[in-house]
C-alpha cells in the first residue's frame, strides 16, 4: 500500500469549488494532465480547468476504491465519479468508473485518467445519446 496514493486520494476527494487553491499542494507546477477529453499542461491551466468543471456541475464526488503502487513514484487509483449537471441526463446523477495513473516526486507531475467518455458525457447528450443507445443495441 502506498501512503502517497492514499493521501493523494483523500485530499483530492476533498476538493470542491471553494478550495481549488489546494491543487498546488497536490500537483507540481509542470503537471501534465490527460484524460479522454482533455490534455492540460501546467498548474495554472489545470486550475482553470477545475474551476470551470466545478462551476458547471451542481454536484461532484469522487470515491476512491483502491490503489496500486507500480514502483516508487508511480501508481494507479481506481475510482467512481458521481456528478450532476443540470443539462445532462435530466439533471440526475451520472456515475462513471475509472482509474488514474499518477507519477510523482514530492507532488504529482503526470496524471492520466482512463474512463468511458461516452458514459461520462456523450450518452447523456440529447441527439448523440439516442444515437449511441441505438448503436449499443445493434451491437449487443
Secondary structure, DSSP 8 states (H G I E B T S, - for coil): --HHHHHHHHHHHT--TT-GGGHHHHEEEEEEEE-SS-EEESHHHHHHHHHHHHHH-SEEEEEEEEEEEEETTEEEEEEEEEEE-TTSGGG-EEEEEEEEEEEESSSEEEEEEEE-HHHHTGGGSHHHHHHHHHHHHHH-
